[in-house]
Every structure is written in C-alpha cells, then in structure tokens.
Amino acid sequence: MIAIGGLRLVKRSRGGQLELEMVLTINEVAQILRMHPTTIYRLVKRGELPGFKIGGAWRINRASLDLFLSSKLPTH
C-alpha cells in the first residue's frame, strides 16, 4: 500500500496488468463530502455508497464515491 496526499493506493493485478486504485477511509470520505462520519457509515451500511471492509474498517473506492456523487447531482 502506498500513501499519497492522504489517499492510499492499493496495487492489484488484473490479467497480468498492474492497476492502482484509490481507496478512502470513512473519515476521508466524510471530509470530502463535509458530512459527519456517522452519516457515511449509514450510507455504506444501507448500500447507497458502495464500500468494503478490510480488517473491520470500512473502505470506499474513489471511483465508487465519484459515481455516488454523480447520481446525486440534480438533472435539469
């Protein structure tokens, strides 16, 4: 795992290719969205914001967060 500017990059191998994926903690997502961490826990537990656990701690992919945000934007 590599840390860059508060973001953690996880190395994954897919089909022999190395891919870097940004993974955020609940607190990092809360800071980005300017929400309380408890609100982020609720969103993850309800399945509204996709997340996964690593050793009991929730993590959210940056791509999942971006999709969540784009789905919440008002359409005109």
All heavy atoms as a GROMACS GRO file, in nm:
protein
  599
    1MET      N    1   0.085  -0.116   0.000
    1MET     CA    2   0.000   0.000   0.000
    1MET      C    3   0.089   0.123   0.000
    1MET      O    4   0.186   0.130   0.073
    1MET     CB    5  -0.091  -0.003   0.122
    1MET     CG    6  -0.196   0.105   0.118
    1MET     SD    7  -0.309   0.106   0.258
    1MET     CE    8  -0.386  -0.051   0.244
    2ILE      N    9   0.053   0.222  -0.080
    2ILE     CA   10   0.129   0.346  -0.093
    2ILE      C   11   0.037   0.462  -0.053
    2ILE      O   12  -0.077   0.466  -0.094
    2ILE     CB   13   0.174   0.366  -0.240
    2ILE    CG1   14   0.253   0.245  -0.289
    2ILE    CG2   15   0.254   0.493  -0.254
    2ILE    CD1   16   0.270   0.242  -0.438
    3ALA      N   17   0.085   0.556   0.027
    3ALA     CA   18   0.005   0.672   0.066
    3ALA      C   19   0.054   0.795  -0.010
    3ALA      O   20   0.173   0.822  -0.015
    3ALA     CB   21   0.015   0.695   0.216
    4ILE      N   22  -0.040   0.866  -0.072
    4ILE     CA   23  -0.008   0.988  -0.145
    4ILE      C   24  -0.112   1.092  -0.110
    4ILE      O   25  -0.230   1.074  -0.139
    4ILE     CB   26  -0.007   0.965  -0.297
    4ILE    CG1   27   0.098   0.863  -0.336
    4ILE    CG2   28   0.014   1.096  -0.371
    4ILE    CD1   29   0.100   0.827  -0.482
    5GLY      N   30  -0.072   1.200  -0.048
    5GLY     CA   31  -0.164   1.309  -0.017
    5GLY      C   32  -0.288   1.266   0.059
    5GLY      O   33  -0.396   1.313   0.032
    6GLY      N   34  -0.275   1.176   0.153
    6GLY     CA   35  -0.387   1.130   0.232
    6GLY      C   36  -0.468   1.019   0.166
    6GLY      O   37  -0.557   0.964   0.226
    7LEU      N   38  -0.438   0.988   0.040
    7LEU     CA   39  -0.507   0.880  -0.029
    7LEU      C   40  -0.417   0.758  -0.031
    7LEU      O   41  -0.296   0.770  -0.042
    7LEU     CB   42  -0.540   0.920  -0.173
    7LEU     CG   43  -0.630   1.041  -0.191
    7LEU    CD1   44  -0.645   1.073  -0.337
    7LEU    CD2   45  -0.765   1.016  -0.129
    8ARG      N   46  -0.476   0.641  -0.019
    8ARG     CA   47  -0.399   0.518  -0.023
    8ARG      C   48  -0.420   0.451  -0.158
    8ARG      O   49  -0.532   0.440  -0.205
    8ARG     CB   50  -0.443   0.425   0.090
    8ARG     CG   51  -0.390   0.472   0.223
    8ARG     CD   52  -0.428   0.379   0.331
    8ARG     NE   53  -0.526   0.420   0.429
    8ARG     CZ   54  -0.558   0.540   0.469
    8ARG    NH1   55  -0.506   0.644   0.415
    8ARG    NH2   56  -0.644   0.562   0.564
    9LEU      N   57  -0.312   0.408  -0.215
    9LEU     CA   58  -0.319   0.337  -0.342
    9LEU      C   59  -0.290   0.190  -0.317
    9LEU      O   60  -0.193   0.156  -0.251
    9LEU     CB   61  -0.217   0.395  -0.441
    9LEU     CG   62  -0.234   0.543  -0.473
    9LEU    CD1   63  -0.122   0.590  -0.564
    9LEU    CD2   64  -0.366   0.569  -0.538
   10VAL      N   65  -0.377   0.105  -0.368
   10VAL     CA   66  -0.363  -0.038  -0.349
   10VAL      C   67  -0.326  -0.100  -0.483
   10VAL      O   68  -0.390  -0.075  -0.584
   10VAL     CB   69  -0.497  -0.099  -0.298
   10VAL    CG1   70  -0.484  -0.248  -0.282
   10VAL    CG2   71  -0.538  -0.034  -0.168
   11LYS      N   72  -0.222  -0.182  -0.483
   11LYS     CA   73  -0.180  -0.248  -0.606
   11LYS      C   74  -0.266  -0.371  -0.628
   11LYS      O   75  -0.284  -0.451  -0.538
   11LYS     CB   76  -0.033  -0.288  -0.598
   11LYS     CG   77   0.060  -0.171  -0.594
   11LYS     CD   78   0.203  -0.220  -0.590
   11LYS     CE   79   0.298  -0.102  -0.581
   11LYS     NZ   80   0.437  -0.145  -0.576
   12ARG      N   81  -0.320  -0.384  -0.748
   12ARG     CA   82  -0.398  -0.502  -0.782
   12ARG      C   83  -0.352  -0.551  -0.919
   12ARG      O   84  -0.314  -0.473  -1.004
   12ARG     CB   85  -0.547  -0.469  -0.792
   12ARG     CG   86  -0.610  -0.443  -0.660
   12ARG     CD   87  -0.758  -0.438  -0.676
   12ARG     NE   88  -0.820  -0.422  -0.544
   12ARG     CZ   89  -0.947  -0.409  -0.525
   12ARG    NH1   90  -1.029  -0.408  -0.627
   12ARG    NH2   91  -0.995  -0.397  -0.405
   13SER      N   92  -0.360  -0.679  -0.936
   13SER     CA   93  -0.321  -0.737  -1.064
   13SER      C   94  -0.446  -0.791  -1.132
   13SER      O   95  -0.523  -0.864  -1.075
   13SER     CB   96  -0.221  -0.850  -1.041
   13SER     OG   97  -0.186  -0.908  -1.164
   14ARG      N   98  -0.467  -0.750  -1.256
   14ARG     CA   99  -0.581  -0.798  -1.333
   14ARG      C  100  -0.529  -0.838  -1.470
   14ARG      O  101  -0.484  -0.755  -1.546
   14ARG     CB  102  -0.685  -0.687  -1.348
   14ARG     CG  103  -0.809  -0.733  -1.420
   14ARG     CD  104  -0.907  -0.622  -1.443
   14ARG     NE  105  -0.956  -0.569  -1.317
   14ARG     CZ  106  -1.038  -0.468  -1.307
   14ARG    NH1  107  -1.080  -0.408  -1.416
   14ARG    NH2  108  -1.078  -0.424  -1.191
   15GLY      N  109  -0.536  -0.965  -1.498
   15GLY     CA  110  -0.490  -1.013  -1.627
   15GLY      C  111  -0.342  -0.986  -1.651
   15GLY      O  112  -0.301  -0.959  -1.762
   16GLY      N  113  -0.264  -0.990  -1.545
   16GLY     CA  114  -0.121  -0.967  -1.558
   16GLY      C  115  -0.083  -0.820  -1.555
   16GLY      O  116   0.034  -0.786  -1.553
   17GLN      N  117  -0.183  -0.729  -1.558
   17GLN     CA  118  -0.153  -0.586  -1.556
   17GLN      C  119  -0.165  -0.534  -1.413
   17GLN      O  120  -0.248  -0.578  -1.336
   17GLN     CB  121  -0.251  -0.509  -1.644
   17GLN     CG  122  -0.237  -0.539  -1.791
   17GLN     CD  123  -0.336  -0.459  -1.871
   17GLN    OE1  124  -0.443  -0.425  -1.822
   17GLN    NE2  125  -0.302  -0.430  -1.993
   18LEU      N  126  -0.079  -0.439  -1.382
   18LEU     CA  127  -0.082  -0.378  -1.250
   18LEU      C  128  -0.171  -0.254  -1.258
   18LEU      O  129  -0.158  -0.172  -1.347
   18LEU     CB  130   0.059  -0.339  -1.208
   18LEU     CG  131   0.076  -0.292  -1.066
   18LEU    CD1  132   0.040  -0.405  -0.970
   18LEU    CD2  133   0.218  -0.250  -1.043
   19GLU      N  134  -0.262  -0.243  -1.164
   19GLU     CA  135  -0.356  -0.132  -1.164
   19GLU      C  136  -0.353  -0.068  -1.025
   19GLU      O  137  -0.344  -0.136  -0.925
   19GLU     CB  138  -0.494  -0.189  -1.197
   19GLU     CG  139  -0.610  -0.110  -1.153
   19GLU     CD  140  -0.739  -0.186  -1.182
   19GLU    OE1  141  -0.753  -0.246  -1.287
   19GLU    OE2  142  -0.823  -0.187  -1.091
   20LEU      N  143  -0.359   0.064  -1.019
   20LEU     CA  144  -0.362   0.134  -0.892
   20LEU      C  145  -0.504   0.187  -0.871
   20LEU      O  146  -0.563   0.246  -0.958
   20LEU     CB  147  -0.263   0.251  -0.890
   20LEU     CG  148  -0.117   0.212  -0.897
   20LEU    CD1  149  -0.031   0.337  -0.901
   20LEU    CD2  150  -0.077   0.126  -0.779
   21GLU      N  151  -0.556   0.163  -0.753
   21GLU     CA  152  -0.692   0.202  -0.722
   21GLU      C  153  -0.691   0.283  -0.594
   21GLU      O  154  -0.637   0.241  -0.494
   21GLU     CB  155  -0.776   0.076  -0.704
   21GLU     CG  156  -0.920   0.102  -0.684
   21GLU     CD  157  -0.997  -0.028  -0.677
   21GLU    OE1  158  -0.956  -0.126  -0.737
   21GLU    OE2  159  -1.097  -0.028  -0.609
   22MET      N  160  -0.752   0.401  -0.597
   22MET     CA  161  -0.757   0.485  -0.479
   22MET      C  162  -0.863   0.434  -0.385
   22MET      O  163  -0.975   0.406  -0.424
   22MET     CB  164  -0.786   0.629  -0.518
   22MET     CG  165  -0.668   0.695  -0.585
   22MET     SD  166  -0.687   0.871  -0.598
   22MET     CE  167  -0.799   0.881  -0.734
   23VAL      N  168  -0.826   0.420  -0.259
   23VAL     CA  169  -0.915   0.371  -0.156
   23VAL      C  170  -0.919   0.472  -0.042
   23VAL      O  171  -0.814   0.516   0.004
   23VAL     CB  172  -0.866   0.233  -0.103
   23VAL    CG1  173  -0.958   0.182   0.005
   23VAL    CG2  174  -0.857   0.134  -0.218
   24LEU      N  175  -1.040   0.509   0.000
   24LEU     CA  176  -1.058   0.611   0.103
   24LEU      C  177  -1.116   0.550   0.230
   24LEU      O  178  -1.191   0.452   0.223
   24LEU     CB  179  -1.153   0.719   0.053
   24LEU     CG  180  -1.114   0.791  -0.075
   24LEU    CD1  181  -1.230   0.872  -0.128
   24LEU    CD2  182  -0.994   0.879  -0.053
   25THR      N  183  -1.085   0.609   0.343
   25THR     CA  184  -1.146   0.568   0.469
   25THR      C  185  -1.278   0.643   0.487
   25THR      O  186  -1.307   0.740   0.416
   25THR     CB  187  -1.054   0.602   0.589
   25THR    OG1  188  -1.043   0.745   0.597
   25THR    CG2  189  -0.918   0.538   0.575
   26ILE      N  190  -1.356   0.601   0.586
   26ILE     CA  191  -1.482   0.669   0.618
   26ILE      C  192  -1.455   0.816   0.651
   26ILE      O  193  -1.526   0.905   0.604
   26ILE     CB  194  -1.553   0.600   0.737
   26ILE    CG1  195  -1.603   0.461   0.696
   26ILE    CG2  196  -1.664   0.685   0.794
   26ILE    CD1  197  -1.724   0.460   0.606
   27ASN      N  198  -1.352   0.842   0.731
   27ASN     CA  199  -1.321   0.980   0.769
   27ASN      C  200  -1.279   1.065   0.650
   27ASN      O  201  -1.314   1.182   0.642
   27ASN     CB  202  -1.214   0.983   0.877
   27ASN     CG  203  -1.267   0.938   1.011
   27ASN    OD1  204  -1.386   0.955   1.041
   27ASN    ND2  205  -1.182   0.879   1.092
   28GLU      N  206  -1.203   1.007   0.557
   28GLU     CA  207  -1.162   1.081   0.438
   28GLU      C  208  -1.284   1.116   0.352
   28GLU      O  209  -1.294   1.229   0.302
   28GLU     CB  210  -1.060   1.000   0.358
   28GLU     CG  211  -0.926   0.990   0.428
   28GLU     CD  212  -0.833   0.887   0.367
   28GLU    OE1  213  -0.880   0.794   0.297
   28GLU    OE2  214  -0.711   0.899   0.390
   29VAL      N  215  -1.375   1.022   0.337
   29VAL     CA  216  -1.498   1.048   0.260
   29VAL      C  217  -1.581   1.155   0.330
   29VAL      O  218  -1.634   1.247   0.266
   29VAL     CB  219  -1.580   0.919   0.238
   29VAL    CG1  220  -1.715   0.949   0.176
   29VAL    CG2  221  -1.502   0.821   0.153
   30ALA      N  222  -1.590   1.147   0.462
   30ALA     CA  223  -1.665   1.247   0.539
   30ALA      C  224  -1.606   1.387   0.519
   30ALA      O  225  -1.681   1.484   0.503
   30ALA     CB  226  -1.665   1.209   0.687
   31GLN      N  227  -1.475   1.397   0.516
   31GLN     CA  228  -1.411   1.527   0.492
   31GLN      C  229  -1.440   1.577   0.352
   31GLN      O  230  -1.470   1.695   0.333
   31GLN     CB  231  -1.260   1.516   0.514
   31GLN     CG  232  -1.222   1.503   0.659
   31GLN     CD  233  -1.071   1.487   0.677
   31GLN    OE1  234  -0.999   1.455   0.583
   31GLN    NE2  235  -1.025   1.507   0.798
   32ILE      N  236  -1.431   1.489   0.253
   32ILE     CA  237  -1.457   1.529   0.114
   32ILE      C  238  -1.600   1.580   0.098
   32ILE      O  239  -1.624   1.682   0.033
   32ILE     CB  240  -1.431   1.410   0.018
   32ILE    CG1  241  -1.281   1.380   0.012
   32ILE    CG2  242  -1.486   1.439  -0.122
   32ILE    CD1  243  -1.246   1.249  -0.055
   33LEU      N  244  -1.696   1.508   0.158
   33LEU     CA  245  -1.838   1.543   0.144
   33LEU      C  246  -1.885   1.644   0.248
   33LEU      O  247  -2.000   1.688   0.243
   33LEU     CB  248  -1.924   1.417   0.154
   33LEU     CG  249  -1.898   1.311   0.047
   33LEU    CD1  250  -1.992   1.192   0.067
   33LEU    CD2  251  -1.914   1.368  -0.092
   34ARG      N  252  -1.797   1.678   0.344
   34ARG     CA  253  -1.831   1.768   0.453
   34ARG      C  254  -1.954   1.719   0.528
   34ARG      O  255  -2.051   1.791   0.550
   34ARG     CB  256  -1.852   1.910   0.401
   34ARG     CG  257  -1.726   1.970   0.346
   34ARG     CD  258  -1.744   2.109   0.300
   34ARG     NE  259  -1.617   2.157   0.248
   34ARG     CZ  260  -1.600   2.277   0.199
   34ARG    NH1  261  -1.700   2.361   0.193
   34ARG    NH2  262  -1.482   2.313   0.155
   35MET      N  263  -1.948   1.591   0.563
   35MET     CA  264  -2.052   1.525   0.640
   35MET      C  265  -1.989   1.461   0.762
   35MET      O  266  -1.868   1.445   0.769
   35MET     CB  267  -2.119   1.414   0.558
   35MET     CG  268  -2.195   1.460   0.439
   35MET     SD  269  -2.264   1.316   0.356
   35MET     CE  270  -2.380   1.395   0.248
   36HIS      N  271  -2.073   1.422   0.855
   36HIS     CA  272  -2.025   1.352   0.974
   36HIS      C  273  -1.994   1.207   0.935
   36HIS      O  274  -2.066   1.148   0.854
   36HIS     CB  275  -2.131   1.356   1.084
   36HIS     CG  276  -2.077   1.320   1.217
   36HIS    ND1  277  -2.065   1.190   1.259
   36HIS    CD2  278  -2.029   1.397   1.318
   36HIS    CE1  279  -2.013   1.188   1.380
   36HIS    NE2  280  -1.991   1.312   1.418
   37PRO      N  281  -1.888   1.148   0.992
   37PRO     CA  282  -1.856   1.008   0.960
   37PRO      C  283  -1.972   0.911   0.984
   37PRO      O  284  -1.988   0.814   0.910
   37PRO     CB  285  -1.738   0.977   1.053
   37PRO     CG  286  -1.673   1.109   1.076
   37PRO     CD  287  -1.786   1.209   1.078
   38THR      N  288  -2.055   0.937   1.084
   38THR     CA  289  -2.170   0.851   1.109
   38THR      C  290  -2.264   0.848   0.989
   38THR      O  291  -2.321   0.743   0.956
   38THR     CB  292  -2.245   0.897   1.236
   38THR    OG1  293  -2.154   0.896   1.345
   38THR    CG2  294  -2.363   0.806   1.267
   39THR      N  295  -2.280   0.960   0.923
   39THR     CA  296  -2.365   0.967   0.803
   39THR      C  297  -2.307   0.879   0.693
   39THR      O  298  -2.381   0.809   0.623
   39THR     CB  299  -2.377   1.112   0.754
   39THR    OG1  300  -2.427   1.192   0.862
   39THR    CG2  301  -2.469   1.123   0.634
   40ILE      N  302  -2.176   0.879   0.678
   40ILE     CA  303  -2.111   0.796   0.576
   40ILE      C  304  -2.129   0.649   0.610
   40ILE      O  305  -2.160   0.568   0.522
   40ILE     CB  306  -1.961   0.832   0.564
   40ILE    CG1  307  -1.942   0.982   0.538
   40ILE    CG2  308  -1.895   0.748   0.454
   40ILE    CD1  309  -2.017   1.037   0.417
   41TYR      N  310  -2.112   0.613   0.739
   41TYR     CA  311  -2.138   0.474   0.781
   41TYR      C  312  -2.278   0.432   0.742
   41TYR      O  313  -2.300   0.322   0.692
   41TYR     CB  314  -2.122   0.458   0.933
   41TYR     CG  315  -1.980   0.442   0.980
   41TYR    CD1  316  -1.919   0.540   1.056
   41TYR    CD2  317  -1.907   0.327   0.951
   41TYR    CE1  318  -1.789   0.526   1.101
   41TYR    CE2  319  -1.777   0.312   0.996
   41TYR     CZ  320  -1.719   0.412   1.071
   41TYR     OH  321  -1.590   0.397   1.116
   42ARG      N  322  -2.376   0.517   0.766
   42ARG     CA  323  -2.515   0.484   0.733
   42ARG      C  324  -2.532   0.462   0.583
   42ARG      O  325  -2.602   0.369   0.541
   42ARG     CB  326  -2.608   0.594   0.781
   42ARG     CG  327  -2.626   0.596   0.930
   42ARG     CD  328  -2.723   0.702   0.972
   42ARG     NE  329  -2.724   0.714   1.118
   42ARG     CZ  330  -2.729   0.828   1.183
   42ARG    NH1  331  -2.736   0.943   1.118
   42ARG    NH2  332  -2.729   0.829   1.314
   43LEU      N  333  -2.473   0.549   0.503
   43LEU     CA  334  -2.483   0.534   0.357
   43LEU      C  335  -2.423   0.403   0.310
   43LEU      O  336  -2.479   0.334   0.224
   43LEU     CB  337  -2.413   0.652   0.288
   43LEU     CG  338  -2.480   0.788   0.299
   43LEU    CD1  339  -2.386   0.897   0.248
   43LEU    CD2  340  -2.611   0.790   0.224
   44VAL      N  341  -2.310   0.365   0.368
   44VAL     CA  342  -2.242   0.241   0.330
   44VAL      C  343  -2.325   0.120   0.375
   44VAL      O  344  -2.348   0.027   0.298
   44VAL     CB  345  -2.099   0.235   0.388
   44VAL    CG1  346  -2.036   0.099   0.368
   44VAL    CG2  347  -2.012   0.343   0.324
   45LYS      N  348  -2.372   0.123   0.498
   45LYS     CA  349  -2.448   0.010   0.551
   45LYS      C  350  -2.581  -0.009   0.478
   45LYS      O  351  -2.628  -0.122   0.465
   45LYS     CB  352  -2.471   0.027   0.701
   45LYS     CG  353  -2.345   0.004   0.780
   45LYS     CD  354  -2.368   0.016   0.928
   45LYS     CE  355  -2.237  -0.007   1.002
   45LYS     NZ  356  -2.252   0.001   1.146
   46ARG      N  357  -2.642   0.100   0.428
   46ARG     CA  358  -2.766   0.089   0.351
   46ARG      C  359  -2.741   0.050   0.206
   46ARG      O  360  -2.834   0.025   0.132
   46ARG     CB  361  -2.841   0.223   0.352
   46ARG     CG  362  -2.916   0.247   0.480
   46ARG     CD  363  -3.000   0.369   0.466
   46ARG     NE  364  -2.914   0.485   0.486
   46ARG     CZ  365  -2.956   0.608   0.513
   46ARG    NH1  366  -3.082   0.634   0.519
   46ARG    NH2  367  -2.871   0.706   0.532
   47GLY      N  368  -2.613   0.050   0.166
   47GLY     CA  369  -2.579   0.014   0.029
   47GLY      C  370  -2.591   0.129  -0.070
   47GLY      O  371  -2.577   0.110  -0.190
   48GLU      N  372  -2.616   0.249  -0.021
   48GLU     CA  373  -2.626   0.366  -0.109
   48GLU      C  374  -2.488   0.408  -0.160
   48GLU      O  375  -2.476   0.459  -0.271
   48GLU     CB  376  -2.692   0.482  -0.036
   48GLU     CG  377  -2.837   0.455   0.000
   48GLU     CD  378  -2.900   0.572   0.072
   48GLU    OE1  379  -2.876   0.688   0.031
   48GLU    OE2  380  -2.974   0.547   0.169
   49LEU      N  381  -2.387   0.388  -0.079
   49LEU     CA  382  -2.248   0.417  -0.116
   49LEU      C  383  -2.171   0.286  -0.104
   49LEU      O  384  -2.154   0.233   0.006
   49LEU     CB  385  -2.189   0.522  -0.022
   49LEU     CG  386  -2.042   0.559  -0.042
   49LEU    CD1  387  -2.017   0.613  -0.182
   49LEU    CD2  388  -2.001   0.662   0.062
   50PRO      N  389  -2.128   0.230  -0.216
   50PRO     CA  390  -2.057   0.101  -0.212
   50PRO      C  391  -1.926   0.110  -0.132
   50PRO      O  392  -1.848   0.203  -0.150
   50PRO     CB  393  -2.027   0.069  -0.358
   50PRO     CG  394  -2.124   0.152  -0.436
   50PRO     CD  395  -2.147   0.276  -0.354
   51GLY      N  396  -1.908   0.015  -0.042
   51GLY     CA  397  -1.787   0.010   0.038
   51GLY      C  398  -1.753  -0.135   0.069
   51GLY      O  399  -1.831  -0.226   0.040
   52PHE      N  400  -1.638  -0.155   0.129
   52PHE     CA  401  -1.595  -0.289   0.167
   52PHE      C  402  -1.512  -0.278   0.294
   52PHE      O  403  -1.463  -0.170   0.327
   52PHE     CB  404  -1.516  -0.357   0.054
   52PHE     CG  405  -1.394  -0.280   0.011
   52PHE    CD1  406  -1.270  -0.311   0.063
   52PHE    CD2  407  -1.404  -0.177  -0.081
   52PHE    CE1  408  -1.156  -0.240   0.024
   52PHE    CE2  409  -1.291  -0.106  -0.121
   52PHE     CZ  410  -1.167  -0.138  -0.069
   53LYS      N  411  -1.501  -0.389   0.364
   53LYS     CA  412  -1.425  -0.391   0.488
   53LYS      C  413  -1.288  -0.456   0.468
   53LYS      O  414  -1.276  -0.556   0.400
   53LYS     CB  415  -1.500  -0.469   0.595
   53LYS     CG  416  -1.605  -0.390   0.666
   53LYS     CD  417  -1.657  -0.466   0.785
   53LYS     CE  418  -1.745  -0.377   0.868
   53LYS     NZ  419  -1.789  -0.445   0.989
   54ILE      N  420  -1.190  -0.395   0.532
   54ILE     CA  421  -1.056  -0.453   0.541
   54ILE      C  422  -1.025  -0.459   0.690
   54ILE      O  423  -1.012  -0.355   0.755
   54ILE     CB  424  -0.950  -0.370   0.467
   54ILE    CG1  425  -0.980  -0.365   0.319
   54ILE    CG2  426  -0.811  -0.425   0.493
   54ILE    CD1  427  -0.883  -0.282   0.238
   55GLY      N  428  -1.020  -0.580   0.742
   55GLY     CA  429  -0.990  -0.596   0.885
   55GLY      C  430  -1.085  -0.521   0.977
   55GLY      O  431  -1.042  -0.465   1.075
   56GLY      N  432  -1.210  -0.514   0.942
   56GLY     CA  433  -1.309  -0.449   1.027
   56GLY      C  434  -1.326  -0.300   1.002
   56GLY      O  435  -1.414  -0.238   1.060
   57ALA      N  436  -1.243  -0.242   0.917
   57ALA     CA  437  -1.253  -0.099   0.885
   57ALA      C  438  -1.308  -0.081   0.744
   57ALA      O  439  -1.264  -0.148   0.651
   57ALA     CB  440  -1.116  -0.033   0.895
   58TRP      N  441  -1.406   0.007   0.731
   58TRP     CA  442  -1.467   0.030   0.600
   58TRP      C  443  -1.375   0.109   0.509
   58TRP      O  444  -1.304   0.200   0.554
   58TRP     CB  445  -1.598   0.107   0.616
   58TRP     CG  446  -1.710   0.023   0.664
   58TRP    CD1  447  -1.758   0.015   0.791
   58TRP    CD2  448  -1.789  -0.067   0.585
   58TRP    NE1  449  -1.862  -0.075   0.797
   58TRP    CE2  450  -1.883  -0.126   0.672
   58TRP    CE3  451  -1.789  -0.104   0.451
   58TRP    CZ2  452  -1.977  -0.219   0.628
   58TRP    CZ3  453  -1.882  -0.196   0.408
   58TRP    CH2  454  -1.975  -0.252   0.495
   59ARG      N  455  -1.380   0.077   0.380
   59ARG     CA  456  -1.306   0.148   0.276
   59ARG      C  457  -1.401   0.174   0.159
   59ARG      O  458  -1.489   0.094   0.132
   59ARG     CB  459  -1.185   0.068   0.226
   59ARG     CG  460  -1.082   0.038   0.332
   59ARG     CD  461  -1.009   0.164   0.374
   59ARG     NE  462  -0.899   0.135   0.464
   59ARG     CZ  463  -0.904   0.152   0.594
   59ARG    NH1  464  -1.014   0.195   0.651
   59ARG    NH2  465  -0.799   0.126   0.669
   60ILE      N  466  -1.378   0.285   0.091
   60ILE     CA  467  -1.459   0.321  -0.025
   60ILE      C  468  -1.365   0.353  -0.140
   60ILE      O  469  -1.270   0.431  -0.124
   60ILE     CB  470  -1.549   0.443   0.006
   60ILE    CG1  471  -1.653   0.407   0.112
   60ILE    CG2  472  -1.620   0.492  -0.118
   60ILE    CD1  473  -1.626   0.461   0.245
   61ASN      N  474  -1.390   0.292  -0.255
   61ASN     CA  475  -1.312   0.325  -0.374
   61ASN      C  476  -1.346   0.466  -0.420
   61ASN      O  477  -1.463   0.506  -0.415
   61ASN     CB  478  -1.345   0.229  -0.490
   61ASN     CG  479  -1.296   0.090  -0.464
   61ASN    OD1  480  -1.194   0.070  -0.400
   61ASN    ND2  481  -1.370  -0.007  -0.515
   62ARG      N  482  -1.247   0.540  -0.466
   62ARG     CA  483  -1.271   0.676  -0.514
   62ARG      C  484  -1.368   0.674  -0.632
   62ARG      O  485  -1.456   0.761  -0.643
   62ARG     CB  486  -1.138   0.741  -0.555
   62ARG     CG  487  -1.151   0.884  -0.601
   62ARG     CD  488  -1.213   0.968  -0.491
   62ARG     NE  489  -1.262   1.093  -0.544
   62ARG     CZ  490  -1.235   1.211  -0.490
   62ARG    NH1  491  -1.157   1.219  -0.385
   62ARG    NH2  492  -1.285   1.319  -0.541
   63ALA      N  493  -1.359   0.573  -0.718
   63ALA     CA  494  -1.449   0.562  -0.832
   63ALA      C  495  -1.594   0.544  -0.785
   63ALA      O  496  -1.686   0.602  -0.842
   63ALA     CB  497  -1.408   0.447  -0.923
   64SER      N  498  -1.614   0.465  -0.679
   64SER     CA  499  -1.749   0.446  -0.623
   64SER      C  500  -1.803   0.576  -0.567
   64SER      O  501  -1.921   0.608  -0.582
   64SER     CB  502  -1.747   0.340  -0.513
   64SER     OG  503  -1.711   0.215  -0.564
   65LEU      N  504  -1.717   0.653  -0.501
   65LEU     CA  505  -1.758   0.782  -0.448
   65LEU      C  506  -1.797   0.876  -0.562
   65LEU      O  507  -1.899   0.945  -0.554
   65LEU     CB  508  -1.646   0.843  -0.364
   65LEU     CG  509  -1.673   0.982  -0.307
   65LEU    CD1  510  -1.795   0.981  -0.215
   65LEU    CD2  511  -1.551   1.034  -0.234
   66ASP      N  512  -1.718   0.878  -0.668
   66ASP     CA  513  -1.749   0.963  -0.783
   66ASP      C  514  -1.883   0.926  -0.846
   66ASP      O  515  -1.963   1.014  -0.881
   66ASP     CB  516  -1.638   0.956  -0.887
   66ASP     CG  517  -1.508   1.019  -0.838
   66ASP    OD1  518  -1.513   1.099  -0.741
   66ASP    OD2  519  -1.402   0.988  -0.895
   67LEU      N  520  -1.911   0.796  -0.859
   67LEU     CA  521  -2.040   0.751  -0.913
   67LEU      C  522  -2.155   0.791  -0.820
   67LEU      O  523  -2.261   0.834  -0.867
   67LEU     CB  524  -2.041   0.600  -0.934
   67LEU     CG  525  -1.962   0.548  -1.052
   67LEU    CD1  526  -1.956   0.396  -1.050
   67LEU    CD2  527  -2.025   0.597  -1.182
   68PHE      N  528  -2.135   0.777  -0.691
   68PHE     CA  529  -2.235   0.816  -0.593
   68PHE      C  530  -2.267   0.965  -0.607
   68PHE      O  531  -2.383   1.005  -0.611
   68PHE     CB  532  -2.186   0.784  -0.452
   68PHE     CG  533  -2.272   0.840  -0.342
   68PHE    CD1  534  -2.389   0.774  -0.306
   68PHE    CD2  535  -2.236   0.955  -0.275
   68PHE    CE1  536  -2.469   0.824  -0.204
   68PHE    CE2  537  -2.316   1.005  -0.173
   68PHE     CZ  538  -2.432   0.940  -0.138
   69LEU      N  539  -2.163   1.046  -0.618
   69LEU     CA  540  -2.182   1.190  -0.630
   69LEU      C  541  -2.253   1.227  -0.760
   69LEU      O  542  -2.342   1.312  -0.762
   69LEU     CB  543  -2.048   1.263  -0.620
   69LEU     CG  544  -1.983   1.260  -0.482
   69LEU    CD1  545  -1.844   1.322  -0.489
   69LEU    CD2  546  -2.070   1.331  -0.380
   70SER      N  547  -2.215   1.161  -0.869
   70SER     CA  548  -2.278   1.194  -0.997
   70SER      C  549  -2.425   1.152  -0.999
   70SER      O  550  -2.506   1.216  -1.065
   70SER     CB  551  -2.202   1.129  -1.113
   70SER     OG  552  -2.213   0.989  -1.107
   71SER      N  553  -2.461   1.048  -0.924
   71SER     CA  554  -2.601   1.006  -0.919
   71SER      C  555  -2.684   1.100  -0.833
   71SER      O  556  -2.807   1.102  -0.845
   71SER     CB  557  -2.612   0.863  -0.865
   71SER     OG  558  -2.583   0.859  -0.727
   72LYS      N  559  -2.620   1.175  -0.747
   72LYS     CA  560  -2.692   1.269  -0.658
   72LYS      C  561  -2.704   1.409  -0.716
   72LYS      O  562  -2.771   1.493  -0.658
   72LYS     CB  563  -2.621   1.278  -0.521
   72LYS     CG  564  -2.615   1.146  -0.447
   72LYS     CD  565  -2.754   1.098  -0.413
   72LYS     CE  566  -2.749   0.965  -0.340
   72LYS     NZ  567  -2.880   0.908  -0.320
   73LEU      N  568  -2.638   1.434  -0.830
   73LEU     CA  569  -2.646   1.567  -0.892
   73LEU      C  570  -2.785   1.588  -0.950
   73LEU      O  571  -2.843   1.498  -1.011
   73LEU     CB  572  -2.541   1.581  -1.002
   73LEU     CG  573  -2.396   1.586  -0.957
   73LEU    CD1  574  -2.304   1.590  -1.079
   73LEU    CD2  575  -2.372   1.708  -0.870
   74PRO      N  576  -2.840   1.708  -0.932
   74PRO     CA  577  -2.972   1.734  -0.989
   74PRO      C  578  -2.965   1.740  -1.141
   74PRO      O  579  -2.867   1.787  -1.198
   74PRO     CB  580  -3.010   1.871  -0.930
   74PRO     CG  581  -2.881   1.934  -0.890
   74PRO     CD  582  -2.787   1.821  -0.858
   75THR      N  583  -3.068   1.690  -1.206
   75THR     CA  584  -3.074   1.694  -1.352
   75THR      C  585  -3.172   1.805  -1.391
   75THR      O  586  -3.279   1.818  -1.333
   75THR     CB  587  -3.120   1.560  -1.411
   75THR    OG1  588  -3.244   1.526  -1.352
   75THR    CG2  589  -3.018   1.451  -1.383
   76HIS      N  590  -3.134   1.882  -1.491
   76HIS     CA  591  -3.218   1.994  -1.536
   76HIS      C  592  -3.267   1.968  -1.675
   76HIS      O  593  -3.209   1.920  -1.760
   76HIS     CB  594  -3.141   2.125  -1.533
   76HIS     CG  595  -3.105   2.166  -1.393
   76HIS    ND1  596  -3.187   2.243  -1.315
   76HIS    CD2  597  -2.997   2.139  -1.315
   76HIS    CE1  598  -3.129   2.264  -1.197
   76HIS    NE2  599  -3.014   2.201  -1.195
   0.00000   0.00000   0.00000
